[in-house]
């Protein structure tokens, strides 16, 4: 436990001061805010020794103990006053400040640079905390620092902030700490975050404009069917023409009318399908099949598998360089993978080692790994596995770049194809009747010509 001296203000403007023993600064801030106290300053007094009982985990707070320890004799001014505009703004941002992906990227880059400069974890974290502007993220880092100073690994505290740090990121740090190669793991984490951000930007550049276009076409299709088509049909009926609207237009207009009239039926049907799918993929068999589909899905499947296999290979390489046996390297490295299919292959590999068989065999038989990768591992087992895995990592990086290049070429074609189909349907359903009215051919039949 750590001791803190805090100063906080109530909603009525009363200043409260107190010294308290608490698990972490972040917990104390949350507890104060939950009790309608705006923290003004929190100073750490000291840490207790490492032999004290394990500190409480995240989201476990003793509110009553905190409120009982508030020293009401140190309340400054008991006269009620309204908050100033500046205080209201500070109060709002203290509650609303959000931790972004960019905050994590900057933290990882800075931490990696400091570790390369031979800073220890405590010194590096303290240095980064001092320059962190996001108060929410600063509190998280202070909590991580408290855990490190208490003798814990960084990843153990990060696991309680899984809503902030990605699963893969946490386990990269875990592999680094357990293998004694945290600097190399941080380098991988920086690369992972940069690649993820770059891929997300590329996908947004392609998808967002086309999704907007697709949505607008759908809106125009529905609105045109509900507004323009009845108006055109009204003109035909009023003039008594024998001309009729295209069959596809009449069919779609009737379909829209029935959907609007019986809206609850498709809603219940869609909700039931979604619920059934969610229920199925949350069962062990369903989750395994869903994860297998991820590896086999069109366009993105090959990339997803290549990324997982590359992370596994890099994690194993770190462990092998630090003298781990292949079995132990696999056991530790599997934490960087979340896909059940990959995890099952890793478990089979570990069992094969115990039985004296080839640990590469499950990856070969899966049909997911390229023959180049498994062949390189086979050669590595006969020569120098660590050296061969270094070459394999380089090959996987090149392969991933090639796969991403293919996706960036194929994805626009797929999106354009879908938008094109909707556009053609819009022309047939809405624009053709409008052109029919504009040309005026229906007037001939209306006047018996």
C-alpha positions in Angstrom: 0.0 0.0 0.0 1.1 3.6 -0.6 0.4 6.7 1.4 -1.0 9.8 -0.3 -1.7 13.3 0.8 -4.7 14.6 -1.2 -6.6 17.9 -1.5 -10.1 17.8 -3.0 -13.1 20.0 -3.5 -16.7 19.1 -3.0 -19.5 20.3 -5.3 -20.3 23.1 -2.9 -16.7 24.4 -3.0 -15.5 22.9 0.3 -11.8 22.0 0.4 -11.0 18.7 2.0 -7.4 17.6 2.9 -6.4 14.2 4.2 -3.5 11.7 4.4 -4.6 8.2 3.4 -3.1 4.8 2.7 -4.4 3.4 -0.6 -3.6 0.8 -3.2 -2.8 3.3 -6.0 -3.2 6.9 -7.0 -5.6 5.9 -9.8 -7.9 4.1 -7.4 -7.8 7.0 -5.0 -8.8 9.4 -7.9 -11.7 7.2 -8.9 -12.9 6.8 -5.3 -12.8 10.6 -4.7 -14.7 11.3 -7.9 -17.3 8.6 -7.0 -17.9 10.5 -3.8 -18.4 13.8 -5.6 -15.0 15.1 -4.7 -12.9 16.9 -7.4 -9.2 16.0 -6.8 -7.0 19.2 -6.7 -3.7 17.6 -5.8 -2.5 14.1 -4.8 1.0 13.7 -3.5 2.6 10.4 -2.8 4.1 10.2 0.7 5.8 6.8 0.7 5.4 3.1 -0.3 5.3 0.3 2.1 7.8 -2.5 1.9 7.4 -5.5 -0.5 6.5 -7.9 2.3 3.0 -6.4 2.8 0.0 -8.4 1.5 -0.8 -8.2 -2.2 -2.5 -4.9 -3.2 -6.1 -4.9 -4.2 -6.9 -5.4 -7.8 -8.7 -2.9 -10.1 -12.2 -1.8 -9.4 -12.2 -3.1 -5.8 -12.5 -0.1 -3.6 -13.4 0.4 0.1 -15.5 3.6 -0.2 -16.6 3.5 3.5 -13.0 3.4 4.7 -12.0 6.4 2.6 -15.0 8.5 3.8 -14.3 7.4 7.4 -10.7 8.7 7.1 -11.7 12.1 5.8 -10.4 14.6 8.3 -13.3 17.1 8.6 -11.3 19.2 11.0 -9.1 20.3 8.1 -12.0 21.6 6.0 -11.2 25.0 4.9 -14.2 27.2 4.2 -17.6 25.7 5.0 -19.4 28.5 3.3 -21.2 27.2 0.2 -20.3 28.8 -3.1 -21.0 28.0 -6.8 -18.2 26.7 -9.0 -16.5 29.1 -11.3 -16.6 28.5 -15.1 -12.9 27.4 -15.0 -13.6 24.9 -12.2 -16.6 23.5 -14.1 -14.5 23.1 -17.3 -11.7 21.4 -15.3 -14.3 19.1 -13.6 -15.8 18.2 -17.0 -12.5 17.3 -18.6 -11.3 15.5 -15.5 -14.2 13.1 -16.0 -14.4 13.1 -19.8 -10.7 12.7 -20.8 -10.4 9.6 -22.9 -7.3 7.4 -23.5 -6.7 7.1 -27.2 -4.7 4.7 -29.3 -2.2 7.5 -29.9 -1.5 7.8 -26.2 -0.5 4.1 -26.1 1.7 4.5 -29.2 3.6 7.4 -27.7 4.0 5.7 -24.4 5.4 2.5 -26.1 7.8 4.5 -28.3 9.1 6.5 -25.4 9.4 3.4 -23.1 11.3 1.6 -25.9 13.7 4.5 -26.4 14.4 4.7 -22.6 14.9 1.0 -22.3 17.4 1.1 -25.2 19.2 3.8 -23.2 19.5 1.3 -20.3 16.8 2.9 -18.0 15.3 0.4 -15.6 11.5 0.0 -15.6 10.9 2.3 -12.6 13.1 5.1 -13.8 11.6 4.8 -17.3 8.0 4.9 -16.1 8.7 7.9 -13.8 10.2 9.8 -16.7 7.3 9.1 -19.0 4.7 9.9 -16.3 6.2 13.3 -15.8 5.7 14.1 -19.5 2.2 12.5 -19.9 -0.4 15.1 -20.5 -3.5 12.9 -20.5 -4.5 12.8 -16.8 -6.5 9.5 -17.2 -3.6 7.7 -18.8 -1.2 9.3 -16.4 -3.2 7.7 -13.6 -3.0 4.3 -15.3 0.8 4.6 -15.7 1.1 5.6 -12.0 -0.8 2.4 -11.1 1.6 0.3 -13.2 4.5 2.1 -11.6 3.1 1.3 -8.1 2.9 -2.4 -9.1 6.5 -2.5 -10.5 7.8 -0.8 -7.3 5.9 -3.4 -5.3 7.7 -6.2 -7.2 5.1 -7.1 -9.8 5.5 -7.4 -13.5 4.1 -4.6 -15.7 1.8 -7.0 -17.6 0.0 -8.0 -14.4 -1.3 -4.5 -13.9 -2.0 -4.0 -17.6 -4.3 -7.0 -17.6 -6.7 -5.1 -15.3 -6.7 -2.3 -18.0 -7.7 -4.6 -20.9 -10.2 -2.0 -22.0 -7.2 0.3 -22.7 -4.3 -2.0 -23.7 -5.0 -4.5 -26.5 -4.8 -8.2 -25.7 -1.9 -8.8 -28.1 -0.1 -5.8 -26.7 -0.3 -7.0 -23.1 1.0 -10.4 -24.0 3.9 -9.0 -26.0 4.9 -7.2 -22.8 4.3 -10.5 -20.9 6.6 -12.5 -23.2 9.3 -9.8 -23.0 9.2 -9.7 -19.2 9.1 -13.5 -18.7 11.9 -14.0 -21.3 14.1 -11.1 -20.1 13.8 -9.3 -23.5 11.5 -6.5 -22.7 13.3 -4.1 -25.0 12.8 -6.4 -28.0 9.2 -6.9 -27.1 8.7 -3.2 -26.9 10.2 -2.9 -30.3 7.7 -5.5 -31.6 4.9 -3.7 -29.8 5.8 -0.3 -31.5 5.9 -2.0 -34.9 2.5 -3.8 -34.1 0.8 -0.5 -33.2 2.3 1.3 -36.2 1.2 -1.4 -38.6 -2.3 -1.6 -37.0 -2.7 2.2 -37.3 -1.4 2.2 -40.9 -3.7 -0.7 -41.9 -6.7 1.0 -40.2 -6.0 4.2 -42.1 -5.8 2.4 -45.4 -9.0 0.5 -44.8 -10.8 3.7 -43.7 -9.6 5.5 -46.9 -11.1 2.7 -49.0 -14.2 1.8 -47.0 -15.6 5.0 -45.5 -16.3 6.9 -48.8 -17.8 3.7 -50.4 -19.9 2.9 -47.4 -21.2 6.5 -47.4 -21.9 6.1 -51.1 -23.6 2.8 -50.5 -25.8 4.2 -47.7 -26.8 7.2 -49.8 -27.8 5.0 -52.7 -29.9 2.8 -50.3 -31.6 5.9 -48.9 -32.2 7.3 -52.4 -33.6 3.9 -53.5 -36.0 3.6 -50.6 -37.1 7.3 -50.7 -37.4 7.2 -54.5 -39.6 4.1 -54.2 -41.8 5.6 -51.5 -42.1 9.1 -53.1 -41.4 9.1 -56.8 -43.0 5.8 -57.8 -46.4 6.5 -56.3 -46.4 10.0 -57.9 -45.6 8.5 -61.3 -48.3 5.8 -60.8 -50.7 8.6 -59.9 -50.0 10.4 -63.2 -50.6 7.2 -65.2 -53.9 6.5 -63.4 -55.1 10.1 -63.8 -54.4 10.2 -67.5 -55.8 6.7 -68.1 -52.7 5.5 -70.0 -52.1 1.9 -70.7 -48.4 2.3 -69.9 -47.3 0.4 -66.8 -44.3 0.8 -64.6 -41.4 -1.8 -65.0 -42.1 -5.1 -63.3 -39.0 -4.8 -61.1 -40.2 -1.4 -59.9 -43.7 -2.7 -59.0 -42.2 -5.7 -57.2 -39.8 -3.6 -55.2 -42.5 -1.0 -54.3 -44.7 -3.8 -53.1 -41.8 -5.3 -51.1 -41.1 -1.9 -49.4 -44.8 -1.5 -48.5 -45.0 -4.9 -46.9 -41.7 -4.3 -45.0 -43.2 -1.1 -43.6 -46.5 -2.6 -42.8 -45.1 -5.7 -41.1 -41.8 -4.1 -39.8 -41.8 -6.2 -36.7 -41.5 -9.5 -38.6 -38.1 -8.8 -40.3 -36.9 -7.1 -37.1 -37.7 -10.2 -35.0 -36.2 -12.4 -37.7 -32.9 -10.5 -38.0 -32.7 -10.2 -34.2 -33.2 -14.0 -33.8 -30.5 -14.7 -36.4 -28.0 -12.4 -34.7 -28.8 -13.8 -31.3 -28.4 -17.4 -32.6 -25.1 -16.5 -34.2 -23.8 -14.8 -31.0 -24.9 -17.7 -28.9 -23.2 -20.2 -31.2 -19.9 -18.4 -31.4 -19.8 -18.2 -27.6 -19.9 -22.0 -27.3 -16.5 -23.7 -27.4 -17.2 -25.5 -30.7 -18.8 -22.3 -32.2 -15.8 -20.2 -31.2 -13.4 -22.6 -32.7 -15.3 -22.7 -35.9 -15.6 -18.9 -36.0 -11.9 -18.6 -35.4 -11.2 -21.1 -38.2 -13.5 -19.1 -40.5 -11.3 -16.0 -39.7 -8.3 -17.8 -41.1 -10.2 -19.0 -44.2 -12.4 -16.0 -44.9 -12.0 -14.3 -48.3 -9.7 -11.4 -48.7 -8.6 -11.0 -45.0 -8.2 -14.7 -43.9 -4.6 -15.1 -45.2 -3.5 -11.9 -43.6 -5.0 -12.7 -40.2 -3.2 -16.1 -40.1 0.0 -14.6 -41.3 -0.1 -11.9 -38.6 -0.8 -14.5 -35.8 1.9 -16.9 -37.0 4.4 -14.0 -37.3 3.7 -12.8 -33.7 4.2 -16.4 -32.5 7.4 -16.8 -34.4 8.8 -13.5 -33.1 7.8 -14.3 -29.5 9.5 -17.8 -29.8 12.6 -16.2 -31.2 12.9 -13.9 -28.2 12.6 -16.9 -25.9 15.0 -19.1 -27.8 17.6 -16.4 -27.8 17.3 -16.3 -24.0 18.1 -20.0 -23.7 14.6 -21.4 -23.4 13.8 -24.9 -24.7 11.4 -25.2 -27.6 8.7 -26.5 -25.4 9.0 -23.7 -22.9 9.3 -21.1 -25.7 6.0 -22.4 -27.2 4.3 -22.4 -23.8 5.2 -18.8 -23.1 4.8 -17.5 -26.7 1.2 -18.8 -27.1 0.1 -15.8 -25.0 0.5 -13.5 -28.0 -2.2 -15.4 -29.9 -5.9 -15.3 -29.2 -7.2 -17.5 -32.0 -8.4 -20.9 -30.8 -7.2 -22.7 -33.9 -3.7 -21.4 -33.5 -3.8 -22.2 -29.8 -4.9 -25.7 -30.5 -2.0 -26.2 -33.0 0.5 -24.9 -30.4 -0.9 -27.2 -27.7 -0.6 -30.1 -30.2 3.0 -29.1 -30.9 3.8 -29.1 -27.1 2.2 -32.6 -26.8 4.2 -33.8 -29.8 7.5 -32.7 -28.1 6.5 -34.6 -25.0 5.8 -37.7 -27.1 9.0 -37.2 -29.1 7.3 -36.2 -32.4 7.8 -33.1 -34.6 6.4 -29.9 -33.1 6.2 -28.5 -36.7 3.8 -31.2 -37.8 0.5 -29.6 -36.6 1.3 -26.4 -38.6 2.0 -28.5 -41.7 -1.2 -30.6 -41.4 -3.4 -27.5 -40.7 -3.3 -26.5 -44.4 -3.0 -22.9 -43.2 0.8 -22.4 -43.1 2.7 -21.9 -46.3 5.1 -24.7 -47.2 7.9 -22.1 -47.3 7.5 -21.4 -43.6 7.3 -25.0 -42.4 10.2 -26.0 -44.6 12.4 -23.2 -43.1 11.5 -24.5 -39.6 12.4 -28.1 -40.6 15.8 -26.9 -41.9 16.3 -24.9 -38.7 15.7 -28.0 -36.6 18.5 -29.7 -38.5 20.9 -26.8 -38.4 20.5 -23.7 -36.1 16.8 -23.0 -35.2 17.4 -19.5 -33.8 19.3 -18.4 -36.9 16.7 -19.9 -39.2 13.8 -18.3 -37.3 15.5 -14.9 -37.7 15.3 -15.5 -41.4 11.8 -16.7 -41.1 10.7 -13.5 -39.3 12.2 -11.5 -42.2 10.4 -13.7 -44.7 7.1 -13.3 -42.8 7.4 -9.5 -42.7 7.9 -9.5 -46.5 5.0 -12.0 -47.0 2.7 -9.8 -44.9 3.5 -6.7 -46.9 2.7 -8.7 -50.1 -0.6 -9.9 -48.7 -1.6 -6.4 -47.6 -0.7 -5.2 -51.1 -3.0 -7.7 -52.6 -5.8 -6.8 -50.2 -5.4 -3.1 -51.1 -5.8 -4.0 -54.7 -8.7 -6.4 -54.3 -10.8 -4.6 -51.7 -11.7 -1.5 -53.8 -12.8 -3.9 -56.6 -15.1 -5.7 -54.2 -16.5 -2.5 -52.7 -17.0 -0.9 -56.2 -18.8 -4.1 -57.3 -21.3 -4.0 -54.4 -21.9 -0.3 -54.9 -22.3 -0.9 -58.6 -24.9 -3.5 -58.1 -26.9 -1.2 -55.9 -26.5 1.6 -58.4 -27.8 -0.6 -61.3 -30.8 -1.6 -59.1 -31.5 2.1 -58.3 -31.5 2.9 -62.0 -33.9 0.1 -62.9 -36.3 0.7 -60.0 -36.3 4.5 -59.8 -34.6 6.3 -62.7 -36.2 4.2 -65.5 -39.7 5.2 -64.5 -38.6 8.9 -64.1 -37.1 8.8 -67.6 -40.3 7.2 -68.9 -42.3 10.2 -67.6 -39.7 12.6 -68.9 -39.9 11.2 -72.4 -43.7 11.5 -72.4 -44.4 8.3 -74.4 -47.2 7.5 -72.0 -49.2 10.5 -73.4 -49.7 8.8 -76.7 -51.5 5.9 -75.2 -53.4 8.2 -72.9 -54.9 10.0 -75.8 -55.4 6.9 -77.9 -52.6 7.7 -80.4 
